[in-house]
């Protein structure tokens, strides 16, 4: 799997988790202390995200990492 594919899957998972919880981008940005344009780029799979920020986003969404991290080569976080 290429890096850009992984970023797109991750971004889609973030957006799905956010919508599932009825949280708009602006609110998630406040909770995760990130810029709205950065979140937009994440959700569109247009940037790499630091591991610390992944944890902060998961905490802001109050979800397990397994919900937002994509499966890679058959390996899924449980």
matplotlib code that plots the C-alpha trace (Angstrom):
import matplotlib.pyplot as plt

x = [0.0, 1.3, 1.6, -1.0, -3.5, -2.9, -3.4, -6.7, -8.0, -7.0, -8.7, -11.8, -11.9, -11.5, -14.4, -16.5, -15.8, -16.5, -19.8, -20.9, -20.5, -22.2, -19.1, -18.4, -14.9, -14.7, -15.6, -13.1, -10.4, -11.2, -11.1, -7.9, -6.2, -5.6, -6.2, -9.4, -7.4, -5.1, -8.1, -9.5, -6.2, -6.1, -9.7, -8.9, -5.7, -3.5, -1.0, 0.9, 0.0, 2.4, 1.7, 1.0, -1.7, -3.3, -3.7, -5.0, -7.6, -8.7, -9.0, -11.0, -13.3, -13.4, -12.8, -10.2, -7.3, -8.7, -11.6, -9.5, -6.4, -6.8, -6.1, -2.8, -1.9, -4.4, -3.1, -5.8, -5.4, -7.8]
y = [0.0, 3.4, 6.3, 8.4, 5.5, 5.1, 8.8, 8.7, 5.7, 7.4, 10.7, 8.8, 7.1, 10.4, 11.9, 8.8, 8.9, 12.6, 12.4, 9.4, 11.5, 14.5, 16.7, 19.3, 20.1, 23.3, 21.6, 18.8, 21.4, 23.0, 19.7, 18.5, 21.9, 21.9, 24.3, 23.7, 23.7, 21.1, 18.9, 19.3, 18.2, 15.2, 14.2, 14.5, 12.4, 15.2, 15.2, 13.0, 13.2, 12.9, 10.1, 12.5, 14.2, 10.8, 10.2, 13.8, 13.3, 10.0, 11.5, 14.4, 12.0, 9.8, 6.7, 3.9, 4.1, 1.0, 3.1, 5.6, 3.7, 1.8, -1.8, -2.3, -5.6, -7.5, -6.1, -4.3, -2.9, -4.6]
z = [0.0, -0.9, 1.5, -0.2, -0.1, 3.6, 4.2, 2.2, 4.2, 7.5, 6.5, 5.5, 8.9, 10.7, 8.8, 9.4, 13.1, 13.3, 11.4, 13.4, 16.5, 15.0, 15.4, 12.8, 11.6, 13.6, 16.9, 16.3, 15.6, 18.9, 20.7, 19.1, 19.0, 15.2, 12.4, 10.3, 7.0, 8.5, 9.4, 6.0, 4.4, 6.8, 5.9, 2.2, 2.6, 1.5, 4.4, 6.8, 10.4, 13.4, 15.8, 18.6, 16.6, 15.8, 19.5, 20.1, 17.3, 18.8, 22.2, 20.8, 19.1, 22.2, 20.1, 20.1, 17.7, 16.0, 14.7, 12.9, 11.9, 8.6, 8.1, 6.3, 4.5, 6.5, 9.8, 11.9, 15.4, 17.8]

ax = plt.figure().add_subplot(projection="3d")
ax.plot(x, y, z, "-o")
ax.set_aspect("equal")
plt.show()
